Amino acid sequence: MVKFGCCLPMASFAEQLKQGDDKSGDVAKQLALGLDALHRNGYDFAELGVGTVANLSDDDFERVKGMIAAADIKVHAFNSFIPGSIPLTGPDVSVEQIEQYVSKALMRVSEVGASYVVFGSGAARKVPEGFPVDRAIEQLLDFLKLCERYAARYDVTIAIEPLNKMETNIVNSVAEGLELALRADQPHVKLLADLYHMLVEHESFDIIPKAAQHLVHVHIANKQRRYPGYAIEDDEDFMPFFKALKESGYDGGISAECRFDDFMEESVRSLLYIKQMWQSA
């Protein structure tokens, strides 16, 4: 059964919630506000950035883990897997640095109960100018095989996220993401489809049934990366996408990854819109 979630932009979340004077920037407090808001607004799950847990001290991570455990909503997925400071392609790749980060990040993601890690990481995977693309693909395959070792150990799945060409210069379509997943051929390496990136790249939704067997997670936003339902003229963008997912038998998570001006009000409106569109598809 499809579940509906929302990505929490932790850095600005406290400001968007407008909760009195609590602007300390403390991750655990922001997280508590965010998870409570999503639960009260009717979402099935939350999605966070990997840095929310990977970059914390051990003591701070324990606080955040406790906060997530106490929440009434599950953190189902994490995005923004690898920071731009850790290159995955090019001449400066350090396998030791990558492995150190991946092992810690996936362990912590698993400890808070998440099932999926989204591998977008446009800056980290961007191919340096003049570097052979074929070699960069091989480096990404090596990275995914490294991820498999720890994903299997911690029982999480890596979802390759194709990104538009404004954000990175490699794996820019669901078709290319599918090809990478097939070449990697790892049990815990699958695929994500992001409506926003597909719209920017003008990718046909005909790829959805072809990729359906490997799709484990979905991101949605309109053409301006605003929340679903922001503009009525975007209706036609969601309907054929949702129809393609439904007809392919997709039953994973659908997560709103978008900009909000007033999170509390607009996230409610967005969820109602998403559910109506899904039911009508």
C-alpha positions as CSV (number, residue, x, y, z in Angstrom):
1,M,0.0,0.0,0.0
2,V,1.4,3.4,-1.0
3,K,2.3,5.7,1.9
4,F,2.7,9.5,1.7
5,G,5.5,11.3,3.4
6,C,7.4,14.6,3.4
7,C,11.0,15.7,3.5
8,L,11.9,17.9,6.4
9,P,14.4,20.7,5.6
10,M,16.0,20.6,9.0
11,A,18.2,23.8,8.6
12,S,15.2,26.1,8.2
13,F,12.5,24.1,9.7
14,A,12.2,25.9,13.1
15,E,11.9,29.2,11.3
16,Q,9.1,27.9,9.1
17,L,7.2,26.5,12.0
18,K,7.2,29.9,13.8
19,Q,7.1,28.3,17.2
20,G,7.7,31.2,19.6
21,D,11.3,31.9,20.7
22,D,12.6,28.4,20.2
23,K,15.2,29.2,17.5
24,S,18.2,27.6,19.1
25,G,19.1,25.5,16.0
26,D,19.3,22.4,18.1
27,V,18.8,19.5,15.8
28,A,16.8,17.4,18.3
29,K,14.4,20.2,19.1
30,Q,13.9,21.0,15.4
31,L,13.4,17.4,14.7
32,A,10.7,17.0,17.4
33,L,8.8,20.0,16.0
34,G,9.0,18.6,12.5
35,L,8.0,15.1,13.3
36,D,5.1,16.2,15.4
37,A,3.9,18.6,12.6
38,L,3.9,15.8,10.0
39,H,2.1,13.4,12.4
40,R,-0.6,16.0,13.2
41,N,-0.9,16.9,9.5
42,G,-1.7,13.3,8.6
43,Y,1.5,12.1,6.8
44,D,2.5,8.5,7.0
45,F,6.2,9.0,7.3
46,A,9.0,11.6,7.4
47,E,12.1,11.8,5.3
48,L,15.4,13.5,6.6
49,G,18.8,14.3,5.2
50,V,21.6,11.8,6.1
51,G,23.7,14.6,7.5
52,T,21.0,15.0,10.2
53,V,22.4,11.9,11.8
54,A,25.8,11.2,10.2
55,N,27.4,14.5,11.3
56,L,26.4,14.4,14.9
57,S,28.6,13.5,17.9
58,D,27.9,10.2,19.5
59,D,26.1,11.9,22.4
60,D,24.0,14.1,20.1
61,F,23.1,11.2,17.9
62,E,21.8,9.3,20.9
63,R,19.6,12.3,21.7
64,V,18.3,12.4,18.2
65,K,17.8,8.6,18.1
66,G,15.7,8.9,21.2
67,M,13.7,11.7,19.8
68,I,12.9,9.7,16.7
69,A,12.0,6.6,18.7
70,A,9.6,8.6,20.8
71,A,7.9,10.2,17.8
72,D,4.4,9.2,16.6
73,I,5.6,9.0,13.0
74,K,8.3,6.8,11.4
75,V,11.4,8.2,9.6
76,H,11.1,6.0,6.6
77,A,13.9,7.4,4.4
78,F,16.9,9.6,4.3
79,N,18.1,11.7,1.3
80,S,21.3,13.7,0.4
81,F,23.4,10.7,1.1
82,I,27.0,11.8,0.3
83,P,28.1,15.4,1.0
84,G,29.8,17.4,-1.8
85,S,33.1,17.3,0.2
86,I,33.4,13.6,-0.6
87,P,33.9,13.2,-4.3
88,L,32.7,10.0,-5.9
89,T,34.1,10.6,-9.4
90,G,37.3,12.0,-10.7
91,P,41.0,11.8,-9.9
92,D,40.6,12.7,-6.2
93,V,38.3,9.8,-5.1
94,S,39.4,8.3,-1.7
95,V,37.8,4.9,-1.2
96,E,38.9,5.0,2.4
97,Q,37.1,8.3,3.0
98,I,34.0,7.1,1.2
99,E,33.9,3.8,3.2
100,Q,34.4,5.6,6.5
101,Y,31.4,7.9,5.8
102,V,29.1,5.2,4.3
103,S,29.7,2.7,7.1
104,K,28.8,5.3,9.8
105,A,25.9,6.8,7.9
106,L,24.2,3.6,7.1
107,M,24.7,2.3,10.6
108,R,23.0,5.4,12.1
109,V,20.2,5.4,9.5
110,S,19.5,1.8,10.4
111,E,19.6,2.5,14.1
112,V,16.8,5.1,13.8
113,G,14.7,2.6,11.9
114,A,14.8,3.9,8.3
115,S,14.6,1.6,5.3
116,Y,15.8,3.7,2.4
117,V,18.7,6.0,1.6
118,V,18.3,8.2,-1.4
119,F,21.5,8.6,-3.5
120,G,21.2,11.9,-5.2
121,S,24.3,13.7,-4.1
122,G,24.7,15.8,-7.2
123,A,27.9,17.6,-6.1
124,A,29.6,14.5,-4.9
125,R,29.0,12.5,-8.1
126,K,29.6,15.4,-10.6
127,V,32.2,14.4,-13.1
128,P,35.1,16.9,-13.2
129,E,35.7,18.6,-16.5
130,G,37.8,16.5,-18.8
131,F,37.5,13.3,-16.8
132,P,36.2,10.3,-18.9
133,V,32.5,9.7,-18.3
134,D,33.0,5.9,-18.7
135,R,35.5,5.9,-15.9
136,A,33.2,8.0,-13.8
137,I,30.4,5.4,-14.3
138,E,32.8,2.7,-13.2
139,Q,33.6,4.7,-10.1
140,L,29.9,5.0,-9.3
141,L,29.5,1.3,-9.8
142,D,32.4,0.7,-7.4
143,F,30.7,3.0,-4.9
144,L,27.4,1.2,-5.1
145,K,29.1,-2.2,-4.6
146,L,30.8,-0.7,-1.5
147,C,27.4,0.5,-0.3
148,E,25.9,-2.9,-0.8
149,R,28.3,-4.4,1.8
150,Y,27.0,-2.0,4.5
151,A,23.4,-1.8,3.2
152,A,23.2,-5.6,3.5
153,R,24.7,-5.5,7.0
154,Y,22.3,-2.9,8.2
155,D,19.2,-3.9,6.2
156,V,18.7,-0.7,4.3
157,T,18.2,-0.1,0.5
158,I,20.0,2.5,-1.6
159,A,17.7,4.3,-4.1
160,I,19.6,5.9,-7.0
161,E,18.1,9.3,-7.7
162,P,18.5,10.7,-11.2
163,L,19.0,14.5,-11.1
164,N,18.5,17.1,-13.8
165,K,21.5,18.5,-15.6
166,M,21.4,21.8,-13.7
167,E,22.3,19.8,-10.5
168,T,24.8,17.3,-11.9
169,N,26.2,16.0,-15.1
170,I,25.8,12.3,-14.7
171,V,22.7,10.0,-14.4
172,N,20.2,12.6,-15.4
173,S,17.1,10.4,-16.2
174,V,15.2,7.5,-14.8
175,A,16.3,5.5,-17.8
176,E,20.0,6.2,-17.0
177,G,19.4,5.5,-13.3
178,L,17.8,2.1,-14.2
179,E,20.8,1.3,-16.4
180,L,23.1,2.0,-13.5
181,A,21.1,-0.1,-11.1
182,L,21.1,-3.0,-13.5
183,R,24.8,-2.7,-14.1
184,A,25.4,-2.6,-10.3
185,D,23.2,-5.7,-9.9
186,Q,23.2,-5.5,-6.1
187,P,20.2,-6.7,-4.0
188,H,20.2,-3.5,-1.9
189,V,20.7,-1.0,-4.8
190,K,17.4,0.1,-6.4
191,L,15.9,3.2,-8.0
192,L,14.0,6.4,-7.3
193,A,11.8,8.4,-9.7
194,D,11.6,12.1,-8.9
195,L,8.7,13.9,-10.7
196,Y,10.4,17.3,-10.6
197,H,13.6,16.1,-12.2
198,M,11.6,14.2,-14.9
199,L,9.7,17.4,-15.7
200,V,12.8,19.5,-16.0
201,E,14.4,16.9,-18.3
202,H,11.2,16.3,-20.2
203,E,11.5,12.6,-19.6
204,S,8.5,10.5,-20.7
205,F,6.6,8.7,-18.0
206,D,6.7,5.7,-20.3
207,I,9.9,4.8,-18.5
208,I,7.9,4.1,-15.3
209,P,6.6,0.6,-16.2
210,K,10.0,-0.3,-17.6
211,A,11.6,0.6,-14.3
212,A,8.8,-0.5,-12.0
213,Q,10.5,-3.7,-10.8
214,H,13.4,-1.6,-9.4
215,L,11.5,1.5,-8.1
216,V,11.4,1.6,-4.3
217,H,10.8,5.3,-3.6
218,V,9.4,8.4,-5.2
219,H,9.8,12.2,-4.8
220,I,7.3,14.7,-6.0
221,A,7.1,18.5,-6.5
222,N,5.8,20.7,-9.3
223,K,7.8,22.3,-12.1
224,Q,8.9,25.1,-9.8
225,R,9.8,22.7,-7.1
226,R,6.9,24.0,-5.0
227,Y,4.5,21.8,-3.1
228,P,2.0,19.7,-4.9
229,G,-1.2,21.7,-5.4
230,Y,0.6,25.1,-5.3
231,A,-0.7,26.0,-8.8
232,I,-3.8,24.5,-10.4
233,E,-2.0,24.5,-13.9
234,D,0.3,21.8,-12.5
235,D,-2.6,19.3,-12.2
236,E,-1.7,17.6,-15.5
237,D,1.9,16.9,-14.3
238,F,0.9,14.8,-11.4
239,M,-2.0,12.8,-12.9
240,P,-0.1,11.0,-15.7
241,F,2.8,10.4,-13.4
242,F,0.5,8.9,-10.7
243,K,-1.3,6.9,-13.4
244,A,2.0,5.4,-14.6
245,L,2.9,4.5,-11.1
246,K,-0.5,3.0,-10.3
247,E,-0.7,1.0,-13.5
248,S,2.8,-0.4,-12.8
249,G,1.7,-1.6,-9.4
250,Y,3.9,0.7,-7.4
251,D,3.3,0.4,-3.7
252,G,6.2,2.2,-2.0
253,G,6.6,5.6,-0.5
254,I,5.7,8.9,-2.2
255,S,7.5,11.8,-0.5
256,A,7.0,15.5,-1.1
257,E,10.4,17.1,-1.7
258,C,9.6,20.7,-2.3
259,R,9.6,24.3,-1.0
260,F,7.1,25.6,1.4
261,D,6.5,29.2,2.5
262,D,4.2,28.3,5.4
263,F,5.0,24.7,6.2
264,M,2.1,24.1,8.7
265,E,-0.6,25.3,6.4
266,E,0.8,24.3,3.0
267,S,1.9,20.8,4.0
268,V,-1.7,20.0,5.0
269,R,-3.0,21.4,1.7
270,S,-0.3,19.5,-0.2
271,L,-1.2,16.1,1.4
272,L,-4.9,16.6,0.6
273,Y,-4.0,17.4,-3.0
274,I,-1.7,14.4,-3.3
275,K,-4.2,12.0,-1.9
276,Q,-7.0,13.3,-4.2
277,M,-4.8,13.0,-7.3
278,W,-3.6,9.5,-6.3
279,Q,-7.2,8.3,-5.8
280,S,-8.2,9.8,-9.2
281,A,-5.3,8.4,-11.1
